[in-house]
Amino acid sequence: MLELIALLYLTRCVGGIARQKGRKAGWFQLMTVLLWFGCELGGGVVGGIAVALTDSPEVFIYLFALAGAVVGAGLSILIVKTLPVSDSLLVPPPPPPAFG
């Protein structure tokens, strides 16, 4: 449950950063969710292999999966923060009309 709350908070933060840079937030929020779960799955696989090779307790599988989720979250934030500002925000507005 706490993971879902953290993921919801993270997607809102990533969406806010993307909007500030003049980008559509939905795609970056989807990327965040996919990176989170993909890296969590990858961490679980690596943790399972590590536990099988070293006869460690199975709780390490979950810890590796959580570490993978943190890596996915960090990647999504890094990607969004390194985005350049959209060209639409760089164009100055047209001058006001002249009357008289």
ABEGO torsion letter per residue (X at the ends): XAAAAAAAAAAAAAAAAAAAAGBBAAAAAAAAAAAAAAAAAAAAAAAAAAAAAAGBBAAAAAAAAAAAAAAAAAAAAAAAAABBBBAAAABBBBBBBBBX
